Amino acid sequence: MAKAVKLNYICQSCHATSSRWSGKCASCGAWNSLIEETKEKIPPVGGISGSKSFGHKVALEKLAHKETAVARIITNLTELDRVTGGGIVPGAATLIGGEPGIGKSTLLLQLAAALASQGLRIVYFCGEEATAQVRIRSERLNILNAPIELASETNLGNIIATLSNGPMVDLVIIDSIQTLWSDNIEAAPGTISQVRAASQTLIRFAKQKTTALVLVGHITKEGQIAGPKVVEHMVDTVLYFEGDRGHPFRLLRTVKNRFGATDEIGVFEMSDSGLRQVENPSELFLGERDATAPGAAVFAGIEGTRPILVEIQALVAPSSLGTPRRTVVGWESSRLSMILAVLDARCGISFSQHDVYLNVAGGLKITEPAADLAAAAALLSSFSGNALPTDHIYFGEISLSGTVRATGHVASRLREAGKLGFQRAVLSSAGDTGARVEQMKLYRIKYLKELAVDVSTCE
């Protein structure tokens, strides 16, 4: 008599396992996230549990081993080469995630066309669209004649068989990993078991054949790539494609990179003919700046190795509510609360009777603590009604004592500001600039109260 297959219910949010179904996950509290899946069999270790297979001996190598450097695949997309650390490494697996409709497929189709025009063999598997739909997008992007090999397939076995036959493949694009399914797993496509098995199989194939692999992943409502977290650990590079639908700008951000720096960004602009690279993002983010309005300060930030100037806008208005509003776009709300508390306690400026709105122009998301001083300057400007000087930039971290702390990469920030015509920088009195920047005057402050006095006297 055949042995009954044991089923488990696995949460698609936290990967918790339950023996019975319930509407709410007991571990993470997510509703309707338990999916019925077949219990995966763990292969026994040789010599244990009656296993007859003891494996085979593998060759061991010394740590000091001379190997020839692997040549990267240069995509000729400058912004993409920047975030990957100088090009795509053969045999490397890259996972790219982003919101639906943000432009992931458009970016990868332009990447495939750029590499195919160099004589490389590019295979594109689209699991969410028919080949006719991809051709329509290719015609809009003016790359219809690019020698890209295209297929609409979701069966993992068929994909591996197709890649194994014929000439060597230089780059494989899977759009998306959540659509693939394997015959060996009794679960629906997109479940944790299917996503993990498909990713593991494709990555193993890419390593063996020295084929570059790019996987597209959906993201959850929290902004993280859907599926098991182990997929991000298995791949070599994790990229996030970010942007606001209300703005044409798109940011390609590096979260993990085994072959280059992390926290690097590439800037693109969405147009009717596809994604256009932005070589000078600072000039783009400041293009529609209104210098006469109060509540606007220019922040000189660092994204990876690239200095970027962006405008931070603040609006402080009297509130009739018992609890005034605090709205933040593009910045951490917790840091805004901290800045407001420091202004109240150390500078004697209270916002308890005012609504506060803070926005980072252009759809850029800032996580750098050096934006504290620029945000405080924008808040003080809006509160006092005095516009800040148009040729000033601000950067510095604010502590709870009201002290302005020094930040890194000062010389890079000043040089970028000097190129765009800014004449004066407001920064911490501590630390060294690292290099002399011509035609840039430095206004160095130690306490936030000095900035409050200076803004209140602006005309």
Secondary structure as GFF3:
##gff-version 3
##sequence-region A 1 459
A	DSSP	beta_strand	7	11	.	.	.	ID=ss1
A	DSSP	beta_strand	17	18	.	.	.	ID=ss2
A	DSSP	beta_strand	34	38	.	.	.	ID=ss3
A	DSSP	alpha_helix	78	84	.	.	.	ID=ss4
A	DSSP	beta_strand	93	98	.	.	.	ID=ss5
A	DSSP	alpha_helix	104	116	.	.	.	ID=ss6
A	DSSP	beta_strand	122	126	.	.	.	ID=ss7
A	DSSP	alpha_helix	131	140	.	.	.	ID=ss8
A	DSSP	beta_strand	149	151	.	.	.	ID=ss9
A	DSSP	alpha_helix	156	164	.	.	.	ID=ss10
A	DSSP	beta_strand	171	175	.	.	.	ID=ss11
A	DSSP	three_ten_helix	177	179	.	.	.	ID=ss12
A	DSSP	alpha_helix	192	209	.	.	.	ID=ss13
A	DSSP	beta_strand	212	217	.	.	.	ID=ss14
A	DSSP	alpha_helix	230	234	.	.	.	ID=ss15
A	DSSP	beta_strand	237	243	.	.	.	ID=ss16
A	DSSP	beta_strand	249	257	.	.	.	ID=ss17
A	DSSP	beta_strand	265	271	.	.	.	ID=ss18
A	DSSP	beta_strand	274	277	.	.	.	ID=ss19
A	DSSP	alpha_helix	281	285	.	.	.	ID=ss20
A	DSSP	beta_strand	296	303	.	.	.	ID=ss21
A	DSSP	beta_strand	306	318	.	.	.	ID=ss22
A	DSSP	beta_strand	326	329	.	.	.	ID=ss23
A	DSSP	alpha_helix	333	347	.	.	.	ID=ss24
A	DSSP	beta_strand	354	360	.	.	.	ID=ss25
A	DSSP	three_ten_helix	361	363	.	.	.	ID=ss26
A	DSSP	three_ten_helix	369	371	.	.	.	ID=ss27
A	DSSP	alpha_helix	372	384	.	.	.	ID=ss28
A	DSSP	beta_strand	392	394	.	.	.	ID=ss29
A	DSSP	beta_strand	397	398	.	.	.	ID=ss30
A	DSSP	beta_strand	404	405	.	.	.	ID=ss31
A	DSSP	alpha_helix	410	419	.	.	.	ID=ss32
A	DSSP	beta_strand	424	428	.	.	.	ID=ss33
A	DSSP	beta_strand	441	445	.	.	.	ID=ss34
A	DSSP	alpha_helix	448	456	.	.	.	ID=ss35
###
